[in-house]
């Protein structure tokens, strides 16, 4: 059986876990709007704020490196512009078409992950990027979306994979192969995110508790084994547990992140007034942009940003539940998968910045500098808007092809 037959075996299933989803159980409101304007505004405002903070966090580093203080701002603005142009076109692509294109996109992502191992560009000791013209493409970000689409299609078409854990091993091996390729880069952070996406989508799909518990235990043991097998990962864990014991080496990033947040106090030192980004904190515009937000806007600024992420996750879950109620099963799984992805990756990044988790090298969604991450996350937001658009059309009596 080839990969395409595994990706396209047609047997419909409509099963969803109702426990967590019942928290979002509310009447579907018929509105005159064709799509969710509030979601569009939230994404627009967060993206605009990200450009502001990327400029603020990178100005000193960019000026010292390339001599152009606008270097990272202009590149990120270009990525976002290209993403917006692409998303305008993708907004006209139906979810049924996404389902049909899924096998090709999934295979493309696997090929790109394999190409990274042979032709990738090494940055900071990891080979995670393909150098294409003036851009660096990170296939692991693309594969996260591929995993969501693949699982949504799989759960919709093959009922038996949700009945016994042995049934999911064979189709799940394709996801496992992608995770293995990411571990070889190495990119443990992205691999863990994909594993959590799989786990979360299985939970929402109604995977039996007895199998779910066993699978979760195996995942946790696997992550622990991978950490213990690599000395640099163990160093990150020990540095996270007591960063002040070695503030100049293992605990350098975390201690300066905590000092930046502490310096911001309640209301921050003001936009552009951060000291950590100028002299001490590395990767201030990527992995540790949340710490700079904390320093410049204080605790209330961080709290507002956390609220925005929580709102996005709940809105994605609500859109998914509406799709389920309307029997748009593929769309429902996609929306829930994006919710899990957005929630867990933002939690990981914020957890690293405030000292709850060891450093992982994951960007903060819709906020950190990075072209691939920004483009893929904008596509995810476009998918949510498209799902909501199709939900509203079906509520008005139009035929929506599943």
C-alpha positions in Angstrom: 0.0 0.0 0.0 1.6 3.3 -1.1 1.5 6.6 0.8 -1.3 8.0 -1.3 -3.6 5.1 -0.6 -3.0 5.5 3.1 -3.8 9.2 2.8 -6.9 8.7 0.7 -8.8 5.6 2.1 -12.4 6.7 2.2 -14.6 5.6 5.1 -16.4 8.4 6.8 -16.5 8.8 10.6 -18.0 11.6 12.7 -16.8 11.1 16.3 -15.8 13.9 18.6 -15.1 14.0 22.3 -17.8 16.1 23.9 -16.2 16.6 27.4 -13.9 19.6 26.7 -16.0 20.8 23.8 -19.1 21.1 25.9 -17.5 24.1 27.6 -17.9 25.8 24.3 -21.5 24.6 23.7 -23.6 27.6 22.9 -26.3 28.4 20.4 -25.0 29.2 16.9 -25.9 32.8 16.2 -27.0 33.7 12.7 -25.2 36.9 11.7 -25.2 39.1 8.7 -21.4 38.9 8.5 -19.9 36.5 6.0 -16.9 35.7 8.1 -15.6 36.3 11.6 -14.5 40.0 11.6 -13.4 39.9 15.2 -10.9 37.1 14.4 -9.6 39.0 11.4 -9.1 42.1 13.5 -7.3 40.1 16.3 -4.9 38.6 13.8 -4.3 41.9 12.1 -3.6 43.8 15.4 -1.3 41.0 16.7 0.6 40.9 13.5 1.1 44.7 13.5 2.2 44.6 17.1 4.7 41.9 16.2 6.3 44.2 13.6 6.6 46.9 16.2 8.2 44.6 18.8 10.5 42.9 16.2 11.9 46.4 15.3 12.2 47.3 19.0 13.9 44.1 20.0 16.3 43.9 17.0 17.3 47.5 16.3 20.5 47.3 18.3 21.5 43.8 17.1 20.7 44.7 13.5 22.7 48.0 13.6 25.7 46.2 15.1 25.5 43.3 12.6 24.5 44.6 9.2 24.7 48.3 9.9 21.0 48.6 9.0 18.7 49.1 12.1 15.7 48.2 9.9 17.1 44.9 8.6 14.9 42.5 10.5 11.9 44.8 10.4 12.0 45.0 6.6 12.5 41.3 6.1 9.7 40.4 8.4 7.4 43.0 6.8 8.2 41.4 3.4 7.4 37.9 4.8 4.1 39.2 6.2 3.2 41.0 2.9 3.9 37.8 0.9 1.8 35.9 3.5 -1.1 38.3 3.2 -1.0 38.1 -0.6 -0.9 34.3 -0.5 -3.7 34.2 2.2 -6.0 36.4 0.1 -5.8 33.8 -2.7 -6.1 30.8 -0.3 -9.2 32.3 1.3 -11.1 31.3 -1.9 -9.9 27.7 -1.6 -12.6 25.5 -0.1 -11.9 23.1 2.8 -12.9 20.3 0.4 -10.1 21.3 -1.9 -7.7 21.5 1.0 -8.7 17.9 1.8 -7.9 16.8 -1.8 -4.6 18.7 -1.8 -3.5 17.3 1.6 -1.6 14.2 0.2 0.5 16.3 -2.1 1.3 18.9 0.6 2.2 16.2 3.1 4.6 14.5 0.7 6.1 17.8 -0.2 6.8 18.6 3.5 8.4 15.2 4.0 10.7 15.7 0.9 11.7 19.2 2.2 12.5 17.7 5.7 14.7 15.1 3.9 16.3 17.8 1.8 17.3 19.7 5.0 19.4 16.8 6.1 21.4 16.8 2.9 21.4 20.5 1.8 20.3 22.4 4.9 21.9 25.5 6.3 23.3 25.3 9.8 22.5 28.1 12.1 23.4 28.1 15.8 24.5 24.4 15.6 21.2 23.1 14.1 20.5 22.3 10.4 16.8 23.3 10.1 16.7 25.7 7.2 16.8 25.4 3.4 18.5 28.3 1.7 16.3 29.3 -1.3 17.5 32.5 -3.0 17.5 35.3 -0.4 15.2 33.3 2.0 15.7 30.6 4.6 12.8 28.1 4.6 12.1 26.0 7.7 10.2 22.9 6.6 9.4 21.8 10.2 7.0 24.8 10.4 5.3 23.6 7.2 5.1 20.0 8.6 3.1 21.1 11.6 0.3 22.2 9.3 0.7 19.0 7.3 0.3 17.0 10.4 -3.0 18.8 11.3 -4.4 18.3 7.8 -3.3 14.7 7.6 -4.9 13.7 10.9 -8.1 15.6 10.1 -8.4 13.6 6.9 -7.4 10.4 8.6 -9.9 10.7 11.5 -12.7 11.6 9.1 -12.2 8.7 6.7 -11.0 5.8 8.8 -13.2 5.1 11.8 -11.2 2.1 13.0 -8.1 4.1 13.9 -10.0 5.7 16.8 -11.1 2.3 18.2 -7.8 0.6 19.0 -4.3 1.9 19.4 -2.9 -0.9 17.1 -5.1 0.5 14.2 -3.4 3.9 14.3 0.2 2.6 14.2 0.4 2.1 10.5 -1.0 5.4 9.3 0.6 7.2 12.3 4.0 5.9 11.0 4.0 8.7 8.4 3.8 11.3 11.2 6.4 9.4 13.1 8.7 9.5 10.1 8.4 13.3 9.9 9.1 13.6 13.6 12.2 11.5 13.2 13.5 13.7 10.4 13.0 16.7 12.7 14.9 15.0 15.5 17.8 14.4 13.1 18.2 18.1 12.4 18.0 18.3 15.5 14.8 20.2 16.4 13.4 18.6 19.5 11.1 21.6 20.2 9.2 21.3 16.9 9.1 17.5 17.2 7.5 17.8 20.6 4.9 20.3 19.3 3.9 17.8 16.5 3.6 15.0 19.0 1.4 17.2 21.3 -0.7 18.2 18.3 -1.2 14.5 17.5 -2.0 13.7 21.2 -4.4 16.7 21.4 -6.3 15.8 18.2 -6.6 12.2 19.3 -8.1 13.3 22.6 -10.6 15.6 20.9 -11.4 12.8 18.4 -12.5 10.5 21.1 -9.6 8.1 21.4 -10.3 5.6 24.2 -9.0 6.7 27.5 -7.2 3.4 28.3 -5.2 3.7 25.1 -4.7 7.4 25.4 -3.1 7.1 28.8 -0.7 4.4 27.6 0.2 6.5 24.5 0.8 9.6 26.7 3.1 7.7 29.0 5.1 6.4 26.1 5.4 10.0 24.7 6.6 11.3 28.0 9.2 8.5 28.4 10.4 9.1 24.9 10.9 12.8 25.4 12.8 12.1 28.7 15.0 9.5 26.9 15.8 12.0 24.1 16.8 14.6 26.7 19.0 12.3 28.6 20.7 11.0 25.4 22.0 14.5 24.4 24.4 16.3 26.8 23.4 19.7 25.5 19.7 19.0 26.2 20.6 17.8 29.7 22.5 21.1 30.2 19.4 23.0 29.2 17.4 21.1 31.8 19.9 21.6 34.6 20.3 25.2 33.6 16.5 25.6 33.8 16.2 24.0 37.2 18.8 26.4 38.8 19.8 29.1 36.3 21.5 31.2 38.9 24.0 28.5 39.7 25.7 29.2 36.3 24.4 32.6 35.1 27.3 33.1 32.6 26.8 29.8 30.7 23.9 27.3 31.1 21.6 29.8 32.7 22.6 32.9 30.7 19.5 33.2 28.5 17.0 32.4 31.3 18.6 34.7 33.9 18.6 37.6 31.5 15.0 36.8 30.4 13.9 36.9 34.0 15.8 40.1 34.7 14.1 41.7 31.7 10.7 40.7 33.0 11.5 41.8 36.5 12.8 45.2 35.3 9.4 45.8 33.5 7.5 45.5 36.8 3.8 46.4 36.4 3.7 48.8 33.5 7.1 48.4 31.8 10.0 50.8 31.1 8.4 52.0 27.8 8.7 51.1 24.2 12.3 51.0 23.0 13.7 51.5 26.5 14.8 47.8 27.1 18.4 47.3 28.3 18.5 43.6 27.9 17.9 43.6 24.1 20.8 46.0 23.7 23.5 44.4 25.7 22.7 41.0 27.2 19.7 38.9 26.0 20.5 36.8 22.8 17.7 36.0 20.3 15.7 38.9 21.7 13.6 39.3 18.5 13.0 35.5 18.1 12.8 33.1 21.0 12.8 35.7 23.8 10.6 38.5 22.3 8.1 37.8 25.1 10.7 38.9 27.7 11.3 42.2 25.8 7.5 42.7 25.8 7.5 42.2 29.5 10.4 44.6 30.0 8.9 47.4 27.9 5.2 46.9 28.6 5.3 45.2 32.1 3.1 42.6 33.6 -0.1 44.1 32.2 1.4 44.0 28.7 2.3 40.3 29.1 -1.2 39.6 30.6 -2.9 41.3 27.6 -0.9 39.2 25.2 -1.7 36.0 27.0 -5.3 37.0 26.9 -5.0 37.4 23.1 -3.6 33.9 22.7 -6.3 32.5 25.0 -9.0 34.2 22.9 -7.6 32.8 19.7 -7.5 29.3 21.0 -11.0 29.4 22.4 -12.3 31.0 19.1 -10.6 28.2 17.1 -12.3 25.6 19.3 -15.6 27.3 19.0 -15.3 27.4 15.2 -14.4 23.7 15.3 -17.4 22.9 17.4 -19.7 24.8 15.1 -18.3 22.8 12.1 -18.9 19.6 14.0 -22.5 20.6 14.8 -23.0 21.3 11.1 -21.4 17.9 10.2 -18.4 19.5 8.5 -16.1 17.0 10.0 -12.8 17.7 8.2 -13.1 21.4 9.0 -13.9 20.7 12.6 -10.8 18.6 13.1 -8.6 21.2 11.3 -9.9 24.0 13.5 -9.3 21.9 16.7 -5.8 20.9 15.5 -4.9 24.6 14.9 -6.2 25.4 18.4 -4.0 22.8 20.0 -1.0 23.9 17.9 -1.4 27.6 18.7 -2.1 26.9 22.4 0.8 24.5 23.0 3.5 26.5 21.1 2.6 29.8 22.7 2.5 28.0 26.1 6.0 26.5 25.5 7.5 29.8 24.4 6.0 31.8 27.3 7.0 29.1 29.7 10.6 29.3 28.5 10.6 33.1 28.9 9.3 33.0 32.5 11.4 30.1 33.7 8.7 27.4 33.7 10.3 25.3 31.0 13.8 24.7 29.6 14.8 26.5 26.5 13.5 24.9 23.2 14.1 27.4 20.4 10.4 27.7 19.5 9.1 31.0 18.1 6.1 32.8 19.7 3.2 32.4 17.2 2.3 35.6 15.3 5.0 37.5 17.2 8.5 36.2 16.9 10.8 37.0 13.9 10.8 34.2 11.3 9.5 34.1 7.8 8.4 30.4 7.7 6.7 30.6 11.1 4.9 33.8 10.2 3.7 32.6 6.8 2.4 29.2 8.0 0.6 30.8 11.0 -1.1 33.3 8.7 -2.2 30.4 6.5 -3.6 28.7 9.7 -5.6 31.9 10.5 -6.9 31.9 6.9 -8.0 28.3 7.4 -10.0 29.3 10.5 -11.6 32.2 8.7 -12.5 29.9 5.8 -14.0 27.3 8.1 -16.0 30.0 9.8 -17.1 31.3 6.4 -18.3 27.8 5.3 -20.1 27.4 8.7 -22.0 30.5 8.1 -22.9 29.6 4.6 -24.3 26.2 5.7 -26.3 27.9 8.5 -27.9 30.1 5.8 -28.9 27.0 3.8 -26.2 26.9 1.2 -24.7 23.6 0.1 -21.2 23.2 1.4 -19.2 20.2 0.1 -17.6 18.1 2.8 
